[in-house]
Amino acid sequence: MESEKQQPKKGKRILKKLGKTTFIVAVSLLTISVAAAGVGLGAVRAYTENEKIRTKTDFEETLGNFSADSYVYFGDKTEVGKMHRKDSRELIKSSKEVSKHLLDALFATEDREFYQHSGFVPKAILRATWESATGQANGSGGSTLTQQLVKREILQNTEKSYERKAKELIDANRIEKYYNKEEILVSYLNSVFLGNGANSKLLYGFKVAAHGLFNKEVDKLTLPEAAYLVGMVQSPNKFNPNNPAKEPEDTIKKGTERMKLVLKNMLTVNKITQKEYDEAIKVDISKSFVSEEDLNEESAMETYPYIMTAVQKEAVDILKKIDEEKDPEQVKKKDQYNKYVNSGGLKIYTTIDKRIYDEMDKAASKIKYNSKSVKGRKGKITEQIGAVMINQKTGEVLSFVGGADFKKNQKDHAFDAQNQPGSSMKPILAYGPALDKGIISPNSTIIDENLKKGGGSSDFYKGDRGPMSAEYALQWSKNVPAVKVYREVLRKIGQGGLFDGYVKKMGIDIIQKDRTVDSLVLGGASIGYTVEEMTGAYSMFANDGVYNETHIIREIRDKDDKIVYQYKPNPVRVFETNTARQLTSMLRAVVTSGTAKDSIGAGTGGYNVAGKTGTTTSYFDLWFVGYTPEVTMGVWSGYDYNAIGDQHLAKEAWVKLFKAAATARPDLIKKGSSFASGTSKNVYFESGTPVDTDDESSSGTQTNTNSNTNTNTNNQKKEKQPQQPTPQQPPRNNGQKPPGGDKGTPEDPTKGQFKFGDGNGNGDGEDHN
């Protein structure tokens, strides 16, 4: 009796479901016919509520912009790898790229009348509804491939409602009017979601699914493999062997049953023979699935993390700038640019020389980095380096080192970290512009004497070494001569002439409050500068006074291989050729007989190197920026938090990295190549009345100019003043040598840089170099 009572209820349920389906099909047919005639838009909107009637432009925004993995390439166009992302996408451009087995399985199971219908098949909807209501489903759904595409990509709505179904049918019909069958099919093949791959990445499209599940190209799939993939379309999480929430045995068992149903459909429509069917259903598909180890897919974020992060940053800046120039109102949010760079199917060609980068990376990994405890931080932190090598003739970044170990510290110390530059600023702010304006010549005599600070201060820059040449003063990094030359440059050409007329053209932008203090020429900046910026400025010295903008990206192409961006050289003359050559001669003396003689000079025999050391009085930041006739490289070393660094690390690292680069590219970095000589006449230097511009309270820094009297917060002891040398006699180095730091375990990964001036002077201790 109970079964008899249930029978009428079941019949009513079936009739009710069929009635609603018939109704929505009829409504949709009427709506489509009305919309096609271009009248009755009110009726269309009534049936679809607030749903807009989409144009081809609307569809193109979605179907024409499927995401795809973006790739990064070295300068020689060999692949660095994919941009980092949690999913994986590779676009199919034509159905001819796909296995015939897969297409046959897809049509047999999901849409047997694909090439005949106009978006949907009414009788198929009725059939599927009847089969679903009566429990007789045979695996051939009522939704066409076009409907599925609309539901997933256009509506992005999978709820089971008649309102959604009506919208789906209308948009499916309109898509069929705007696109041909091949275009619709390719869009479908690229859009379908198939769960997780063996590498745990989400799989979108059959191309990446073939690789992520079977480690095969999509045109190489076997019949069972193709049938299994098509079977997963209905419920990827249910049939995917890599579903982290389910046991593989369970998903594969269910997926195999589904695969056999797909094969049965193929047999029914004569896409395979009985023999092919019998052989395929006997295959143990579980043996075809690939493991994570079998994929052997090492991420570029693991092999080249610093390259990928640096490229990501520069690409975002480039694309944003392009939009700003076109229409400032159309500039997007940063995360949108990041998403496009990662998943826009871009091909990003860099300037990085693979041979140099790999060798420098190896050299950097062999350097011993000190670790120490820092107040306010748990555990010990590791000292870092940042390095950038540039081809000065083009501005191309050939190689760089972002830090000691990316896994332990993700901060990019080459392009992002800003650090006090110490005396490496002296050629940029004082000696270079002064030579260019004829204020000094290399042999000009400058008196090293006590010099009153500006800003009403009663303090003095201390100096008692007497008369010396400008070259000698730079060679031994004397502070008072540098301040005198800096003041005279400002007196002659003003702040605008110096900071905008010279320094900004070198790629360095000095903030306004730093422009008023003398300590800037000694490296006491409020924020500091990146290794890229400092290296770029010196590359101008090396390139006979012409600055080329430093860049790591040469070209960007979109998913259709059209050029989105291409670097266009815009060389800017900053110094006269003779000025740059005179300055190079002075900086060459730093290496041959000055503060870098025992490190850079001794370590680079056979190569002509010019450059400048830089050390802040507290030894928080240490630099060497140098160049040969072919390349320029800057190296910084220090901690991400205020701590005394190893005073030798930057120079030792420079030598090791330079040798690695020269070994990798002896054709580029040549032994024995020489700098061009400049001509010089004797210029009498008269500093005049010191300019009262020193307002150290505005910068938060106070320069300690005597290397033998250190009054910083580290409470280093005063040393006895050395005797005054003659201009020809190198000064004695009686400055206190700071500790190199304790050895210990690496620090926890850190984000950001929390390093500030010590408040007692970030200028360069003149004898510390």
Order of alpha helices (4+ residues) and beta strands (2+ residues): alpha-alpha-alpha-beta-beta-beta-alpha-alpha-alpha-alpha-alpha-beta-beta-alpha-alpha-alpha-alpha-alpha-alpha-alpha-alpha-alpha-beta-alpha-beta-beta-beta-beta-alpha-beta-beta-beta-beta-alpha-alpha-alpha-beta-beta-beta-beta-alpha-beta-beta-beta-alpha
